[in-house]
Amino acid sequence: MFFKLLTLKRFNHLIWKNNCFIIFQMGFHRKIINEETTKSYLNSDELNVLYSAESLIFMDNFSSKIYELYKEGKDNQEIKKIVYENNYGTQGH
């Protein structure tokens, strides 16, 4: 199972229950991101919207890799090219 949690602000409680993390904090904006969601935002050139949260929870390696490319300053077209060239995704890495 792949799981990566990136928090941009502190949270009060993080509890593992029933194979998922439960995060508690009032007003805490978080997004759970998987491959399907990442591809949808990447294809609509809106990764900046996807990553606009206080906490990002990546459920797979693909989504985590795309975020790392985004944080390196690559734009959507560059990321799409890298994904295609390296065969990232369900069939690939």
trRosetta pair geometry for C-beta under 8 A, 3 or more apart (Angstrom, degrees):
i j d omega theta_ij theta_ji phi_ij phi_ji
1 19 7.5 -133 -124 -159 163 102
2 58 7.6 -55 137 122 104 90
2 59 6.8 95 91 159 91 38
2 60 5.2 86 76 -126 136 38
2 61 5.3 -107 -135 -41 161 77
2 64 7.6 -122 165 -9 125 133
3 21 7.4 132 -175 -17 139 117
3 57 7.6 -20 -163 -174 84 89
3 58 7.3 146 -161 84 36 66
3 59 6.7 -8 -106 -123 65 46
4 57 7.5 160 85 -161 51 45
4 58 4.2 -6 62 57 100 111
4 64 5.0 69 36 -99 153 129
5 14 7.6 86 171 -141 172 143
5 21 6.8 -17 -76 42 137 169
5 55 7.1 -10 -172 -174 89 105
5 56 7.7 159 -158 87 44 52
5 57 5.3 -10 -110 -112 74 76
5 58 7.6 -153 -72 25 30 72
6 55 6.8 165 90 -159 56 57
6 56 4.6 -3 61 60 106 94
6 57 7.6 -161 29 -76 66 34
6 58 7.2 45 -3 -11 103 103
6 67 7.5 -164 2 150 157 154
7 10 7.0 78 144 -100 135 25
7 11 6.3 -114 -136 -8 144 106
7 54 7.1 8 -160 143 71 76
7 55 4.6 -13 -114 -112 71 96
8 53 7.6 149 19 106 127 57
8 54 5.1 -133 61 -164 102 49
8 55 6.4 -146 18 -74 78 46
8 56 7.7 59 -23 -4 102 87
9 28 7.7 -152 82 -131 116 87
9 54 4.6 -39 24 -168 113 114
9 55 7.2 -90 45 -52 76 86
11 14 6.4 88 91 -55 123 92
11 23 5.4 -30 173 -168 159 105
11 24 7.1 130 169 70 105 45
11 25 4.4 -124 -146 -26 80 138
11 28 5.7 59 -114 -128 104 150
11 55 6.8 8 -46 -64 131 147
12 24 5.5 -64 73 98 105 88
12 25 4.7 147 7 -88 96 89
13 22 7.9 -10 116 105 100 84
13 23 7.1 158 88 -154 63 42
13 24 4.1 7 55 46 108 112
13 25 7.4 170 28 -52 69 76
14 21 5.8 -14 -170 -167 90 115
14 22 7.5 155 -156 76 42 48
14 23 5.7 -7 -105 -104 72 74
14 24 7.9 -151 -67 21 35 74
15 21 7.0 140 74 -157 40 61
15 22 4.7 -21 65 58 95 98
15 24 7.5 32 2 -10 107 108
16 20 7.6 172 -149 90 59 23
16 21 5.8 -37 -95 -97 61 66
16 22 7.8 176 -88 14 14 78
17 20 6.9 -32 72 65 60 68
17 21 7.9 98 24 -125 68 23
17 22 5.6 -7 32 -7 114 121
21 57 7.0 -154 58 -133 124 139
23 28 6.5 -121 133 115 114 147
23 30 6.0 72 67 -18 151 165
23 55 6.9 -160 -174 98 171 165
24 28 7.8 117 149 21 20 146
25 28 3.7 80 78 -42 103 135
28 54 6.1 -112 -162 72 66 139
28 55 6.8 13 171 5 102 126
29 53 4.9 -141 129 -148 95 79
29 54 4.8 108 62 8 82 99
29 55 7.3 162 94 25 51 78
30 53 5.7 101 -129 166 23 131
30 54 6.5 -62 -73 67 63 82
30 55 3.9 -23 -111 71 95 107
30 56 7.3 -171 -158 -73 71 23
30 57 6.3 42 171 -14 113 107
31 50 7.0 173 142 -178 162 63
31 51 7.9 -134 51 -112 145 29
31 53 4.4 -174 -7 -21 102 162
31 55 7.4 172 24 90 58 62
31 56 5.7 -12 63 -117 93 65
31 57 6.9 -165 94 28 45 78
32 57 4.6 -28 -110 73 64 114
32 59 6.4 48 177 -40 91 116
33 37 5.4 -129 -147 84 63 132
33 38 6.0 76 175 -60 104 93
33 50 6.7 84 -113 174 123 111
33 56 6.0 -4 -1 -169 128 93
33 57 6.5 156 18 76 74 53
33 58 5.3 -29 72 -104 102 59
33 59 6.6 -170 85 8 46 87
33 63 4.8 163 127 -175 103 143
33 67 7.6 100 100 -56 158 125
34 37 5.3 93 52 14 67 103
34 38 7.0 -128 101 -7 32 95
34 58 8.0 133 -89 -162 38 51
34 59 4.3 -27 -93 57 84 126
34 60 5.8 66 -150 3 69 111
34 63 6.0 -122 -156 -44 16 145
35 38 5.7 -58 -145 38 29 113
35 39 6.2 28 160 -18 66 107
35 59 7.9 -99 -14 80 69 96
35 60 5.1 -31 -41 63 97 148
35 62 4.5 45 -105 71 102 138
35 63 5.8 -121 -75 -45 49 93
35 89 6.5 115 -163 -142 128 68
35 90 6.5 126 142 -58 162 85
36 39 6.0 -56 -149 36 27 109
36 40 6.5 28 153 -21 62 108
37 40 5.7 -57 -151 34 31 114
37 41 6.5 20 158 -9 67 107
37 50 7.0 140 149 -135 100 123
37 63 7.4 30 68 -108 94 129
38 41 6.2 -63 -149 42 28 103
38 42 5.9 29 155 -21 66 112
38 50 7.1 108 -111 -178 54 162
38 62 6.5 179 65 122 152 98
38 63 4.4 -163 -47 -110 144 83
38 66 5.2 132 -173 48 132 157
39 42 5.5 -55 -139 39 29 114
39 43 6.1 27 161 -18 65 109
39 89 7.4 57 -78 -117 125 114
40 43 6.1 -59 -148 37 24 107
40 44 6.5 3 158 -1 61 112
41 44 6.0 -66 -142 49 31 99
41 46 5.0 -99 -158 79 81 84
41 47 5.4 113 135 -88 112 50
41 49 6.6 -150 -142 68 118 96
41 50 4.0 27 -149 -48 172 133
42 45 7.6 27 179 -76 31 33
42 47 6.1 37 -91 -68 61 103
42 66 6.6 -85 -75 -155 131 142
42 76 6.1 161 -159 -147 64 97
42 79 6.4 -115 -142 108 115 126
42 80 6.5 149 164 -78 111 87
42 83 7.6 63 167 -22 157 159
43 80 8.0 101 -91 -101 55 122
45 76 4.6 -150 -123 33 74 174
46 49 4.3 -14 168 23 103 120
46 50 6.5 113 118 -21 80 89
47 50 5.3 -53 -150 36 42 116
47 51 6.1 23 158 -6 74 111
47 66 7.4 -140 -125 154 131 110
47 70 5.3 -143 148 -112 143 137
47 76 6.1 174 -4 -88 116 95
47 79 7.4 61 -46 32 156 164
48 51 6.2 -65 -141 48 27 99
48 52 6.6 44 154 -45 61 103
49 52 5.8 -47 -151 9 31 119
51 56 6.4 -15 -135 -84 71 140
51 67 6.7 139 -99 -126 124 96
51 70 6.5 178 -37 127 156 153
53 56 5.9 129 69 -69 116 72
56 67 6.8 147 136 -122 154 152
58 63 4.6 -176 -147 99 98 113
58 64 4.3 107 152 -70 161 84
58 67 6.7 -110 -80 1 134 143
59 63 6.6 49 45 30 64 146
60 63 5.3 94 63 10 80 101
60 64 7.2 -147 99 -4 43 93
61 64 5.6 -60 -149 39 35 114
61 65 6.2 36 155 -22 70 106
61 93 6.8 -112 117 126 130 91
62 65 5.9 -59 -151 34 27 109
62 66 6.5 25 154 -18 64 106
62 88 5.6 133 -128 166 91 102
62 89 5.6 69 -120 -102 141 38
62 90 7.6 -30 -46 -49 153 49
62 93 7.4 140 -85 81 75 88
63 66 5.8 -53 -148 34 32 111
63 67 6.5 33 153 -19 64 105
64 67 5.8 -55 -152 35 31 112
64 68 6.6 33 151 -20 64 104
65 68 5.6 -52 -150 33 34 113
65 69 6.6 34 152 -17 65 103
65 88 6.2 -140 89 -138 147 142
65 93 7.4 62 -39 94 164 134
66 69 5.7 -53 -152 36 34 112
66 70 6.3 37 149 -21 65 106
66 79 6.2 71 -146 -170 82 129
66 83 7.3 14 -94 -78 99 118
66 88 7.7 153 -60 135 88 154
67 70 5.4 -53 -147 36 34 115
67 71 6.3 32 155 -18 67 105
68 71 5.8 -55 -146 38 30 109
68 72 6.6 36 151 -24 62 104
69 72 5.6 -54 -153 30 33 115
69 74 4.8 -44 167 44 87 136
69 78 7.5 -164 172 110 116 99
69 79 4.9 128 121 -111 138 98
69 82 6.2 -173 -124 66 149 155
70 74 6.5 -87 -93 60 30 83
70 79 6.7 8 -68 -80 73 144
74 78 4.1 -123 -169 93 101 130
74 79 5.2 127 120 -57 121 82
74 82 7.3 -1 177 -8 162 139
75 78 5.2 95 53 11 67 103
75 79 7.1 -131 102 -5 33 93
76 79 5.7 -59 -147 39 31 111
76 80 6.2 34 156 -22 67 105
77 80 5.7 -50 -146 34 31 113
77 81 6.5 33 153 -20 62 105
78 81 5.7 -56 -153 35 32 113
78 82 6.4 30 152 -17 66 106
79 82 5.7 -54 -148 37 33 111
79 83 6.3 36 153 -22 66 105
80 83 5.6 -53 -147 35 31 114
80 84 6.3 29 155 -17 64 107
81 84 5.8 -57 -148 38 29 110
81 85 6.1 24 157 -16 66 111
82 85 5.9 -57 -139 41 28 108
82 86 5.9 1 168 4 65 116
82 88 7.5 26 124 -5 78 130
83 86 6.6 -74 -140 51 19 92
83 88 4.6 -83 -141 46 71 114
83 89 6.8 67 -173 -38 104 103
84 87 7.6 18 -177 -71 27 44
86 92 6.7 107 128 176 69 149
86 93 6.7 -12 147 -16 105 127
87 91 6.6 -77 176 97 102 95
87 92 3.6 167 130 -99 80 129
87 93 7.1 126 94 -16 76 80
88 92 4.9 -117 -110 83 13 139
88 93 5.4 -34 -115 36 66 107
89 92 5.1 67 45 27 65 103
89 93 7.9 75 22 42 36 70
